[in-house]
Structure formats: C-alpha cells, structure tokens
Amino acid sequence: MKLTLPILVDALDDQVNNLYGGWPDRVYVIDADGKIALKGGMGPGGFTPSVKAASGVLEKLTK
C-alpha cells in the first residue's frame, strides 16, 4: 500500500481496545430484582448491538 504515515494496529489479544475502549457507551438493563439482565458490549462497536438486544430483554422482563 506504500503508506507514508504511521499506522498502529492492536495485537490479537485486544490489549489496547480493552484498556481504552469506549466505556461510557455501554447499555445496561436492570431487572426488577436489581440484577443485571443485559450488559452491553463496550462502545463504540458494542453500542448498537446492545441497543438492539435491549428491546428483546425489556420485552421479556415486562411480560
């Protein structure tokens, strides 16, 4: 690709992502007993799938 600027790539163990992932972007659903019914993935990549999953969890909890 002959890039002329530095490129940084996280290792396969995801150390950088785990240390610096977007922690504020996380979705939690707490059930009526105060227990975590859904703990969404780290953001930003985990935010949208967590929101989609939350609707199903909330539907089950409200039946």
mmJSON file of the N, C-alpha and C atoms, coordinates in Angstrom:
{"data_MODEL":{"atom_site":{
"group_PDB":["ATOM","ATOM","ATOM","ATOM","ATOM","ATOM","ATOM","ATOM","ATOM","ATOM","ATOM","ATOM","ATOM","ATOM","ATOM","ATOM","ATOM","ATOM","ATOM","ATOM","ATOM","ATOM","ATOM","ATOM","ATOM","ATOM","ATOM","ATOM","ATOM","ATOM","ATOM","ATOM","ATOM","ATOM","ATOM","ATOM","ATOM","ATOM","ATOM","ATOM","ATOM","ATOM","ATOM","ATOM","ATOM","ATOM","ATOM","ATOM","ATOM","ATOM","ATOM","ATOM","ATOM","ATOM","ATOM","ATOM","ATOM","ATOM","ATOM","ATOM","ATOM","ATOM","ATOM","ATOM","ATOM","ATOM","ATOM","ATOM","ATOM","ATOM","ATOM","ATOM","ATOM","ATOM","ATOM","ATOM","ATOM","ATOM","ATOM","ATOM","ATOM","ATOM","ATOM","ATOM","ATOM","ATOM","ATOM","ATOM","ATOM","ATOM","ATOM","ATOM","ATOM","ATOM","ATOM","ATOM","ATOM","ATOM","ATOM","ATOM","ATOM","ATOM","ATOM","ATOM","ATOM","ATOM","ATOM","ATOM","ATOM","ATOM","ATOM","ATOM","ATOM","ATOM","ATOM","ATOM","ATOM","ATOM","ATOM","ATOM","ATOM","ATOM","ATOM","ATOM","ATOM","ATOM","ATOM","ATOM","ATOM","ATOM","ATOM","ATOM","ATOM","ATOM","ATOM","ATOM","ATOM","ATOM","ATOM","ATOM","ATOM","ATOM","ATOM","ATOM","ATOM","ATOM","ATOM","ATOM","ATOM","ATOM","ATOM","ATOM","ATOM","ATOM","ATOM","ATOM","ATOM","ATOM","ATOM","ATOM","ATOM","ATOM","ATOM","ATOM","ATOM","ATOM","ATOM","ATOM","ATOM","ATOM","ATOM","ATOM","ATOM","ATOM","ATOM","ATOM","ATOM","ATOM","ATOM","ATOM","ATOM","ATOM","ATOM","ATOM","ATOM","ATOM","ATOM","ATOM","ATOM"],
"id":[1,2,3,4,5,6,7,8,9,10,11,12,13,14,15,16,17,18,19,20,21,22,23,24,25,26,27,28,29,30,31,32,33,34,35,36,37,38,39,40,41,42,43,44,45,46,47,48,49,50,51,52,53,54,55,56,57,58,59,60,61,62,63,64,65,66,67,68,69,70,71,72,73,74,75,76,77,78,79,80,81,82,83,84,85,86,87,88,89,90,91,92,93,94,95,96,97,98,99,100,101,102,103,104,105,106,107,108,109,110,111,112,113,114,115,116,117,118,119,120,121,122,123,124,125,126,127,128,129,130,131,132,133,134,135,136,137,138,139,140,141,142,143,144,145,146,147,148,149,150,151,152,153,154,155,156,157,158,159,160,161,162,163,164,165,166,167,168,169,170,171,172,173,174,175,176,177,178,179,180,181,182,183,184,185,186,187,188,189],
"type_symbol":["N","C","C","N","C","C","N","C","C","N","C","C","N","C","C","N","C","C","N","C","C","N","C","C","N","C","C","N","C","C","N","C","C","N","C","C","N","C","C","N","C","C","N","C","C","N","C","C","N","C","C","N","C","C","N","C","C","N","C","C","N","C","C","N","C","C","N","C","C","N","C","C","N","C","C","N","C","C","N","C","C","N","C","C","N","C","C","N","C","C","N","C","C","N","C","C","N","C","C","N","C","C","N","C","C","N","C","C","N","C","C","N","C","C","N","C","C","N","C","C","N","C","C","N","C","C","N","C","C","N","C","C","N","C","C","N","C","C","N","C","C","N","C","C","N","C","C","N","C","C","N","C","C","N","C","C","N","C","C","N","C","C","N","C","C","N","C","C","N","C","C","N","C","C","N","C","C","N","C","C","N","C","C","N","C","C","N","C","C"],
"label_atom_id":["N","CA","C","N","CA","C","N","CA","C","N","CA","C","N","CA","C","N","CA","C","N","CA","C","N","CA","C","N","CA","C","N","CA","C","N","CA","C","N","CA","C","N","CA","C","N","CA","C","N","CA","C","N","CA","C","N","CA","C","N","CA","C","N","CA","C","N","CA","C","N","CA","C","N","CA","C","N","CA","C","N","CA","C","N","CA","C","N","CA","C","N","CA","C","N","CA","C","N","CA","C","N","CA","C","N","CA","C","N","CA","C","N","CA","C","N","CA","C","N","CA","C","N","CA","C","N","CA","C","N","CA","C","N","CA","C","N","CA","C","N","CA","C","N","CA","C","N","CA","C","N","CA","C","N","CA","C","N","CA","C","N","CA","C","N","CA","C","N","CA","C","N","CA","C","N","CA","C","N","CA","C","N","CA","C","N","CA","C","N","CA","C","N","CA","C","N","CA","C","N","CA","C","N","CA","C","N","CA","C","N","CA","C","N","CA","C","N","CA","C"],
"label_alt_id":[null,null,null,null,null,null,null,null,null,null,null,null,null,null,null,null,null,null,null,null,null,null,null,null,null,null,null,null,null,null,null,null,null,null,null,null,null,null,null,null,null,null,null,null,null,null,null,null,null,null,null,null,null,null,null,null,null,null,null,null,null,null,null,null,null,null,null,null,null,null,null,null,null,null,null,null,null,null,null,null,null,null,null,null,null,null,null,null,null,null,null,null,null,null,null,null,null,null,null,null,null,null,null,null,null,null,null,null,null,null,null,null,null,null,null,null,null,null,null,null,null,null,null,null,null,null,null,null,null,null,null,null,null,null,null,null,null,null,null,null,null,null,null,null,null,null,null,null,null,null,null,null,null,null,null,null,null,null,null,null,null,null,null,null,null,null,null,null,null,null,null,null,null,null,null,null,null,null,null,null,null,null,null,null,null,null,null,null,null],
"label_comp_id":["MET","MET","MET","LYS","LYS","LYS","LEU","LEU","LEU","THR","THR","THR","LEU","LEU","LEU","PRO","PRO","PRO","ILE","ILE","ILE","LEU","LEU","LEU","VAL","VAL","VAL","ASP","ASP","ASP","ALA","ALA","ALA","LEU","LEU","LEU","ASP","ASP","ASP","ASP","ASP","ASP","GLN","GLN","GLN","VAL","VAL","VAL","ASN","ASN","ASN","ASN","ASN","ASN","LEU","LEU","LEU","TYR","TYR","TYR","GLY","GLY","GLY","GLY","GLY","GLY","TRP","TRP","TRP","PRO","PRO","PRO","ASP","ASP","ASP","ARG","ARG","ARG","VAL","VAL","VAL","TYR","TYR","TYR","VAL","VAL","VAL","ILE","ILE","ILE","ASP","ASP","ASP","ALA","ALA","ALA","ASP","ASP","ASP","GLY","GLY","GLY","LYS","LYS","LYS","ILE","ILE","ILE","ALA","ALA","ALA","LEU","LEU","LEU","LYS","LYS","LYS","GLY","GLY","GLY","GLY","GLY","GLY","MET","MET","MET","GLY","GLY","GLY","PRO","PRO","PRO","GLY","GLY","GLY","GLY","GLY","GLY","PHE","PHE","PHE","THR","THR","THR","PRO","PRO","PRO","SER","SER","SER","VAL","VAL","VAL","LYS","LYS","LYS","ALA","ALA","ALA","ALA","ALA","ALA","SER","SER","SER","GLY","GLY","GLY","VAL","VAL","VAL","LEU","LEU","LEU","GLU","GLU","GLU","LYS","LYS","LYS","LEU","LEU","LEU","THR","THR","THR","LYS","LYS","LYS"],
"label_asym_id":["A","A","A","A","A","A","A","A","A","A","A","A","A","A","A","A","A","A","A","A","A","A","A","A","A","A","A","A","A","A","A","A","A","A","A","A","A","A","A","A","A","A","A","A","A","A","A","A","A","A","A","A","A","A","A","A","A","A","A","A","A","A","A","A","A","A","A","A","A","A","A","A","A","A","A","A","A","A","A","A","A","A","A","A","A","A","A","A","A","A","A","A","A","A","A","A","A","A","A","A","A","A","A","A","A","A","A","A","A","A","A","A","A","A","A","A","A","A","A","A","A","A","A","A","A","A","A","A","A","A","A","A","A","A","A","A","A","A","A","A","A","A","A","A","A","A","A","A","A","A","A","A","A","A","A","A","A","A","A","A","A","A","A","A","A","A","A","A","A","A","A","A","A","A","A","A","A","A","A","A","A","A","A","A","A","A","A","A","A"],
"label_entity_id":["1","1","1","1","1","1","1","1","1","1","1","1","1","1","1","1","1","1","1","1","1","1","1","1","1","1","1","1","1","1","1","1","1","1","1","1","1","1","1","1","1","1","1","1","1","1","1","1","1","1","1","1","1","1","1","1","1","1","1","1","1","1","1","1","1","1","1","1","1","1","1","1","1","1","1","1","1","1","1","1","1","1","1","1","1","1","1","1","1","1","1","1","1","1","1","1","1","1","1","1","1","1","1","1","1","1","1","1","1","1","1","1","1","1","1","1","1","1","1","1","1","1","1","1","1","1","1","1","1","1","1","1","1","1","1","1","1","1","1","1","1","1","1","1","1","1","1","1","1","1","1","1","1","1","1","1","1","1","1","1","1","1","1","1","1","1","1","1","1","1","1","1","1","1","1","1","1","1","1","1","1","1","1","1","1","1","1","1","1"],
"label_seq_id":[1,1,1,2,2,2,3,3,3,4,4,4,5,5,5,6,6,6,7,7,7,8,8,8,9,9,9,10,10,10,11,11,11,12,12,12,13,13,13,14,14,14,15,15,15,16,16,16,17,17,17,18,18,18,19,19,19,20,20,20,21,21,21,22,22,22,23,23,23,24,24,24,25,25,25,26,26,26,27,27,27,28,28,28,29,29,29,30,30,30,31,31,31,32,32,32,33,33,33,34,34,34,35,35,35,36,36,36,37,37,37,38,38,38,39,39,39,40,40,40,41,41,41,42,42,42,43,43,43,44,44,44,45,45,45,46,46,46,47,47,47,48,48,48,49,49,49,50,50,50,51,51,51,52,52,52,53,53,53,54,54,54,55,55,55,56,56,56,57,57,57,58,58,58,59,59,59,60,60,60,61,61,61,62,62,62,63,63,63],
"pdbx_PDB_ins_code":[null,null,null,null,null,null,null,null,null,null,null,null,null,null,null,null,null,null,null,null,null,null,null,null,null,null,null,null,null,null,null,null,null,null,null,null,null,null,null,null,null,null,null,null,null,null,null,null,null,null,null,null,null,null,null,null,null,null,null,null,null,null,null,null,null,null,null,null,null,null,null,null,null,null,null,null,null,null,null,null,null,null,null,null,null,null,null,null,null,null,null,null,null,null,null,null,null,null,null,null,null,null,null,null,null,null,null,null,null,null,null,null,null,null,null,null,null,null,null,null,null,null,null,null,null,null,null,null,null,null,null,null,null,null,null,null,null,null,null,null,null,null,null,null,null,null,null,null,null,null,null,null,null,null,null,null,null,null,null,null,null,null,null,null,null,null,null,null,null,null,null,null,null,null,null,null,null,null,null,null,null,null,null,null,null,null,null,null,null],
"Cartn_x":[0.822,0.0,0.862,2.114,3.062,2.566,2.099,1.634,2.83,2.693,3.803,3.55,2.537,2.251,2.234,2.474,2.483,1.093,1.059,-0.186,-0.008,-0.946,-0.899,-1.994,-1.645,-2.596,-2.562,-3.717,-3.81,-3.396,-2.812,-2.436,-3.683,-3.515,-4.653,-5.318,-4.599,-5.196,-6.071,-6.183,-7.039,-6.681,-5.41,-4.993,-5.354,-5.1,-5.381,-6.891,-7.652,-9.11,-9.652,-9.136,-9.613,-9.243,-8.096,-7.676,-8.363,-8.606,-9.091,-10.421,-11.136,-12.432,-13.392,-14.403,-15.364,-16.297,-15.801,-16.599,-17.902,-17.972,-19.266,-20.387,-20.022,-21.035,-21.339,-22.093,-22.441,-23.889,-24.633,-26.05,-26.236,-26.924,-27.289,-28.803,-29.353,-30.761,-30.771,-31.427,-31.514,-32.928,-33.04,-34.369,-34.997,-36.207,-36.96,-36.287,-35.44,-34.724,-33.393,-33.102,-31.861,-30.667,-30.93,-29.849,-29.677,-28.462,-28.175,-28.767,-29.735,-30.358,-29.641,-28.98,-28.208,-27.054,-25.865,-24.678,-24.163,-24.351,-23.965,-22.458,-22.052,-20.638,-20.04,-18.719,-18.018,-18.25,-18.361,-18.526,-17.205,-17.238,-18.458,-19.04,-18.231,-18.718,-19.807,-19.83,-20.828,-22.114,-22.165,-23.337,-24.581,-24.495,-25.673,-26.208,-25.359,-25.908,-26.556,-26.026,-26.598,-27.973,-28.138,-29.447,-30.455,-30.045,-30.96,-31.334,-30.368,-30.638,-31.503,-31.35,-32.093,-33.596,-34.055,-35.505,-36.084,-35.387,-35.859,-35.836,-34.788,-34.684,-35.787,-35.995,-37.051,-38.426,-38.649,-39.939,-40.173,-39.144,-39.278,-39.52,-38.847,-38.964,-40.31,-40.983,-42.247,-43.461,-43.263,-44.403,-44.836],
"Cartn_y":[-1.195,0.0,1.253,1.162,2.272,3.505,3.277,4.379,5.127,6.42,7.244,7.815,7.349,7.811,6.608,6.814,5.689,5.062,3.757,3.009,2.14,2.224,1.419,0.368,-0.848,-1.955,-2.63,-2.858,-3.547,-5.007,-5.6,-7.009,-7.889,-9.17,-10.084,-10.242,-9.899,-10.001,-8.794,-7.817,-6.631,-5.809,-5.807,-5.095,-3.614,-2.955,-1.522,-1.274,-2.071,-1.925,-2.13,-3.136,-3.391,-2.262,-1.639,-0.546,0.776,1.034,2.345,2.293,1.188,1.085,2.134,2.443,3.494,3.056,3.011,2.546,3.301,4.6,5.254,4.746,4.243,3.714,2.27,2.091,0.742,0.771,-0.242,-0.324,-1.397,-1.035,-1.998,-2.013,-3.194,-3.329,-4.017,-3.393,-3.917,-4.448,-5.689,-6.267,-5.775,-6.218,-5.758,-6.143,-7.163,-7.592,-6.867,-5.936,-5.184,-5.911,-6.996,-7.753,-7.314,-7.44,-7.056,-8.104,-7.677,-8.556,-8.488,-7.371,-7.204,-6.268,-6.725,-5.875,-5.803,-4.657,-4.492,-4.485,-4.64,-4.628,-3.234,-3.196,-1.914,-1.139,0.149,1.006,1.321,1.914,2.248,1.07,0.041,-1.079,-1.895,-1.979,-2.779,-2.058,-0.764,0.018,-0.365,-0.348,-0.63,-2.042,-3.091,-4.422,-4.511,-3.768,-3.775,-3.137,-2.05,-1.384,-2.321,-3.014,-3.962,-5.099,-5.611,-6.7,-6.234,-4.993,-4.465,-4.523,-4.27,-4.28,-5.662,-6.716,-8.073,-8.401,-7.992,-8.239,-7.483,-6.236,-5.441,-6.04,-6.545,-7.171,-8.384,-9.213,-10.396,-9.998,-8.962,-8.546,-7.903,-7.364,-6.67,-7.541,-8.809,-9.717,-10.356],
"Cartn_z":[0.0,0.0,0.0,0.354,0.315,1.084,2.304,3.142,3.7,3.832,4.32,5.715,6.388,7.734,8.674,9.959,10.899,11.023,11.063,11.241,12.481,13.412,14.625,14.568,14.935,14.916,16.277,16.847,18.127,17.928,18.945,18.892,18.947,18.678,18.665,20.026,21.101,22.435,22.789,21.879,22.058,23.294,23.676,24.883,24.825,23.712,23.605,23.647,22.938,22.964,24.371,25.067,26.436,27.387,27.179,28.052,27.718,26.452,26.024,25.293,25.373,24.711,25.236,24.471,24.834,25.945,27.166,28.291,28.503,28.276,28.521,27.618,26.438,25.528,25.888,26.92,27.337,27.806,27.429,27.769,28.837,29.902,30.938,31.068,31.288,31.661,33.02,33.978,35.339,35.553,36.054,36.243,37.55,37.822,38.996,40.311,40.293,41.491,41.659,40.744,40.819,40.227,39.505,38.873,37.419,36.93,35.545,34.606,33.792,32.818,31.479,31.214,29.982,30.265,29.933,29.993,28.569,27.952,26.562,26.37,25.139,24.796,24.864,24.967,25.016,23.725,23.867,22.711,22.081,20.977,20.256,19.484,19.206,18.399,19.05,20.364,21.054,21.347,21.082,21.466,20.665,19.347,18.512,18.726,18.752,19.037,20.415,21.382,22.727,22.753,22.029,21.957,21.31,20.265,19.601,20.548,21.295,22.236,23.39,23.793,24.939,24.73,23.524,23.298,23.572,23.166,23.434,24.922,25.61,27.048,27.783,27.417,28.065,27.814,26.616,26.309,27.201,27.366,28.226,29.682,30.123,31.527,31.837,30.837,31.087,30.823,30.552,30.329,31.614],
"occupancy":[1.0,1.0,1.0,1.0,1.0,1.0,1.0,1.0,1.0,1.0,1.0,1.0,1.0,1.0,1.0,1.0,1.0,1.0,1.0,1.0,1.0,1.0,1.0,1.0,1.0,1.0,1.0,1.0,1.0,1.0,1.0,1.0,1.0,1.0,1.0,1.0,1.0,1.0,1.0,1.0,1.0,1.0,1.0,1.0,1.0,1.0,1.0,1.0,1.0,1.0,1.0,1.0,1.0,1.0,1.0,1.0,1.0,1.0,1.0,1.0,1.0,1.0,1.0,1.0,1.0,1.0,1.0,1.0,1.0,1.0,1.0,1.0,1.0,1.0,1.0,1.0,1.0,1.0,1.0,1.0,1.0,1.0,1.0,1.0,1.0,1.0,1.0,1.0,1.0,1.0,1.0,1.0,1.0,1.0,1.0,1.0,1.0,1.0,1.0,1.0,1.0,1.0,1.0,1.0,1.0,1.0,1.0,1.0,1.0,1.0,1.0,1.0,1.0,1.0,1.0,1.0,1.0,1.0,1.0,1.0,1.0,1.0,1.0,1.0,1.0,1.0,1.0,1.0,1.0,1.0,1.0,1.0,1.0,1.0,1.0,1.0,1.0,1.0,1.0,1.0,1.0,1.0,1.0,1.0,1.0,1.0,1.0,1.0,1.0,1.0,1.0,1.0,1.0,1.0,1.0,1.0,1.0,1.0,1.0,1.0,1.0,1.0,1.0,1.0,1.0,1.0,1.0,1.0,1.0,1.0,1.0,1.0,1.0,1.0,1.0,1.0,1.0,1.0,1.0,1.0,1.0,1.0,1.0,1.0,1.0,1.0,1.0,1.0,1.0],
"B_iso_or_equiv":[0.0,0.0,0.0,0.0,0.0,0.0,0.0,0.0,0.0,0.0,0.0,0.0,0.0,0.0,0.0,0.0,0.0,0.0,0.0,0.0,0.0,0.0,0.0,0.0,0.0,0.0,0.0,0.0,0.0,0.0,0.0,0.0,0.0,0.0,0.0,0.0,0.0,0.0,0.0,0.0,0.0,0.0,0.0,0.0,0.0,0.0,0.0,0.0,0.0,0.0,0.0,0.0,0.0,0.0,0.0,0.0,0.0,0.0,0.0,0.0,0.0,0.0,0.0,0.0,0.0,0.0,0.0,0.0,0.0,0.0,0.0,0.0,0.0,0.0,0.0,0.0,0.0,0.0,0.0,0.0,0.0,0.0,0.0,0.0,0.0,0.0,0.0,0.0,0.0,0.0,0.0,0.0,0.0,0.0,0.0,0.0,0.0,0.0,0.0,0.0,0.0,0.0,0.0,0.0,0.0,0.0,0.0,0.0,0.0,0.0,0.0,0.0,0.0,0.0,0.0,0.0,0.0,0.0,0.0,0.0,0.0,0.0,0.0,0.0,0.0,0.0,0.0,0.0,0.0,0.0,0.0,0.0,0.0,0.0,0.0,0.0,0.0,0.0,0.0,0.0,0.0,0.0,0.0,0.0,0.0,0.0,0.0,0.0,0.0,0.0,0.0,0.0,0.0,0.0,0.0,0.0,0.0,0.0,0.0,0.0,0.0,0.0,0.0,0.0,0.0,0.0,0.0,0.0,0.0,0.0,0.0,0.0,0.0,0.0,0.0,0.0,0.0,0.0,0.0,0.0,0.0,0.0,0.0,0.0,0.0,0.0,0.0,0.0,0.0],
"pdbx_formal_charge":[null,null,null,null,null,null,null,null,null,null,null,null,null,null,null,null,null,null,null,null,null,null,null,null,null,null,null,null,null,null,null,null,null,null,null,null,null,null,null,null,null,null,null,null,null,null,null,null,null,null,null,null,null,null,null,null,null,null,null,null,null,null,null,null,null,null,null,null,null,null,null,null,null,null,null,null,null,null,null,null,null,null,null,null,null,null,null,null,null,null,null,null,null,null,null,null,null,null,null,null,null,null,null,null,null,null,null,null,null,null,null,null,null,null,null,null,null,null,null,null,null,null,null,null,null,null,null,null,null,null,null,null,null,null,null,null,null,null,null,null,null,null,null,null,null,null,null,null,null,null,null,null,null,null,null,null,null,null,null,null,null,null,null,null,null,null,null,null,null,null,null,null,null,null,null,null,null,null,null,null,null,null,null,null,null,null,null,null,null],
"auth_seq_id":[1,1,1,2,2,2,3,3,3,4,4,4,5,5,5,6,6,6,7,7,7,8,8,8,9,9,9,10,10,10,11,11,11,12,12,12,13,13,13,14,14,14,15,15,15,16,16,16,17,17,17,18,18,18,19,19,19,20,20,20,21,21,21,22,22,22,23,23,23,24,24,24,25,25,25,26,26,26,27,27,27,28,28,28,29,29,29,30,30,30,31,31,31,32,32,32,33,33,33,34,34,34,35,35,35,36,36,36,37,37,37,38,38,38,39,39,39,40,40,40,41,41,41,42,42,42,43,43,43,44,44,44,45,45,45,46,46,46,47,47,47,48,48,48,49,49,49,50,50,50,51,51,51,52,52,52,53,53,53,54,54,54,55,55,55,56,56,56,57,57,57,58,58,58,59,59,59,60,60,60,61,61,61,62,62,62,63,63,63],
"auth_comp_id":["MET","MET","MET","LYS","LYS","LYS","LEU","LEU","LEU","THR","THR","THR","LEU","LEU","LEU","PRO","PRO","PRO","ILE","ILE","ILE","LEU","LEU","LEU","VAL","VAL","VAL","ASP","ASP","ASP","ALA","ALA","ALA","LEU","LEU","LEU","ASP","ASP","ASP","ASP","ASP","ASP","GLN","GLN","GLN","VAL","VAL","VAL","ASN","ASN","ASN","ASN","ASN","ASN","LEU","LEU","LEU","TYR","TYR","TYR","GLY","GLY","GLY","GLY","GLY","GLY","TRP","TRP","TRP","PRO","PRO","PRO","ASP","ASP","ASP","ARG","ARG","ARG","VAL","VAL","VAL","TYR","TYR","TYR","VAL","VAL","VAL","ILE","ILE","ILE","ASP","ASP","ASP","ALA","ALA","ALA","ASP","ASP","ASP","GLY","GLY","GLY","LYS","LYS","LYS","ILE","ILE","ILE","ALA","ALA","ALA","LEU","LEU","LEU","LYS","LYS","LYS","GLY","GLY","GLY","GLY","GLY","GLY","MET","MET","MET","GLY","GLY","GLY","PRO","PRO","PRO","GLY","GLY","GLY","GLY","GLY","GLY","PHE","PHE","PHE","THR","THR","THR","PRO","PRO","PRO","SER","SER","SER","VAL","VAL","VAL","LYS","LYS","LYS","ALA","ALA","ALA","ALA","ALA","ALA","SER","SER","SER","GLY","GLY","GLY","VAL","VAL","VAL","LEU","LEU","LEU","GLU","GLU","GLU","LYS","LYS","LYS","LEU","LEU","LEU","THR","THR","THR","LYS","LYS","LYS"],
"auth_asym_id":["A","A","A","A","A","A","A","A","A","A","A","A","A","A","A","A","A","A","A","A","A","A","A","A","A","A","A","A","A","A","A","A","A","A","A","A","A","A","A","A","A","A","A","A","A","A","A","A","A","A","A","A","A","A","A","A","A","A","A","A","A","A","A","A","A","A","A","A","A","A","A","A","A","A","A","A","A","A","A","A","A","A","A","A","A","A","A","A","A","A","A","A","A","A","A","A","A","A","A","A","A","A","A","A","A","A","A","A","A","A","A","A","A","A","A","A","A","A","A","A","A","A","A","A","A","A","A","A","A","A","A","A","A","A","A","A","A","A","A","A","A","A","A","A","A","A","A","A","A","A","A","A","A","A","A","A","A","A","A","A","A","A","A","A","A","A","A","A","A","A","A","A","A","A","A","A","A","A","A","A","A","A","A","A","A","A","A","A","A"],
"auth_atom_id":["N","CA","C","N","CA","C","N","CA","C","N","CA","C","N","CA","C","N","CA","C","N","CA","C","N","CA","C","N","CA","C","N","CA","C","N","CA","C","N","CA","C","N","CA","C","N","CA","C","N","CA","C","N","CA","C","N","CA","C","N","CA","C","N","CA","C","N","CA","C","N","CA","C","N","CA","C","N","CA","C","N","CA","C","N","CA","C","N","CA","C","N","CA","C","N","CA","C","N","CA","C","N","CA","C","N","CA","C","N","CA","C","N","CA","C","N","CA","C","N","CA","C","N","CA","C","N","CA","C","N","CA","C","N","CA","C","N","CA","C","N","CA","C","N","CA","C","N","CA","C","N","CA","C","N","CA","C","N","CA","C","N","CA","C","N","CA","C","N","CA","C","N","CA","C","N","CA","C","N","CA","C","N","CA","C","N","CA","C","N","CA","C","N","CA","C","N","CA","C","N","CA","C","N","CA","C","N","CA","C","N","CA","C","N","CA","C","N","CA","C"],
"pdbx_PDB_model_num":[1,1,1,1,1,1,1,1,1,1,1,1,1,1,1,1,1,1,1,1,1,1,1,1,1,1,1,1,1,1,1,1,1,1,1,1,1,1,1,1,1,1,1,1,1,1,1,1,1,1,1,1,1,1,1,1,1,1,1,1,1,1,1,1,1,1,1,1,1,1,1,1,1,1,1,1,1,1,1,1,1,1,1,1,1,1,1,1,1,1,1,1,1,1,1,1,1,1,1,1,1,1,1,1,1,1,1,1,1,1,1,1,1,1,1,1,1,1,1,1,1,1,1,1,1,1,1,1,1,1,1,1,1,1,1,1,1,1,1,1,1,1,1,1,1,1,1,1,1,1,1,1,1,1,1,1,1,1,1,1,1,1,1,1,1,1,1,1,1,1,1,1,1,1,1,1,1,1,1,1,1,1,1,1,1,1,1,1,1]
}}}
